[in-house]
Amino acid sequence: MTLTRLRPFAGPLALLAMVAIFGALYGDRYLSKVNLVNNVLGAVAFVGIVAAGQTVVMVVGEFDLSVSGLAALASVSTGVLVSTTTLDGDPHDPSNVLLAILLGLFIGLLGGVFNGLLVARLGILAFIATLATSLIFANVASFRVDGSPVYSLVQDNFAAVARGQVLGIPNRVLFALAVAAVIWFLLDQTPLGRKMYAVGGNPDAARYAGINVPRMRLLAFAICGVTAAAAGILQSANNATANLTAPNPWMLTSIAAVFLGMAMFRNGLPNLPGTMLGVVLLRVLENGLNYTSINSYLQTVILGFAILLAVLPLAVSRLRTSR
């Protein structure tokens, strides 16, 4: 079999191998339900939602560096309204929780549309535009709460909804699966998804085919903004605290997960199933390394090399094709 035919099996086999190795080394501590369900899948839920939106942006040939800042802004904006105390510690009547969540999602939508306008309408490179807006979103969030976390997010079961379980599966995992299912259906089963893939594959050809390329890119950034906000709100509910720094790793992890998915499936095209598998692979490796005595800085180095090793076959394949 050729390397291309073997590629779809590499990810699942790598996942099984890591679970088997860490399970053999650390036994019941690693293989326990608490670890695999809560520590692995539970943590995957937040970045998985972000990565789903990042996949949409990368399908149209762009990427979004602002997801962490936007998630922080949406979560603290929601948290301020849900909190049972004001920022100076005085008690107050919290606003309607549903309206607070909708406000956070709307902030994500506005942030995504803003990114889309900068990239799709004004022609600013996505790297520059979203790097700048990341700073804007993150520092507006810090200004909003004076750099402090927002505590006491327990009003009307705001925290309980995220922390609850259905048949032993954490609600946050179910939320992530729902978001992933919607994004998968959008990209793989609708004309809109096919138009997005056409834009990412060849913008000029897509334009000649009558596709509104700027509109597709704008929509992709808008979706990514909403998913970033949703992940930030969900994490703040799970922690009962809106923390400004909690979403910081999501930007790099979400992009890395999409690239891992591209390396494993669809011959290098961004795809939702590959992205989700990439998120799980990264988390399983990170979780397993936490059981070792390896220095935390070296663990990050190992993660970096693992990502490079995973995408290397795709790079080699493209290099051979270009020749």
Beta strands, then each sheet from edge to edge (+ up, - down):
strand 1: 165-166
strand 2: 169-170
sheet 1: 1+ 2-
end
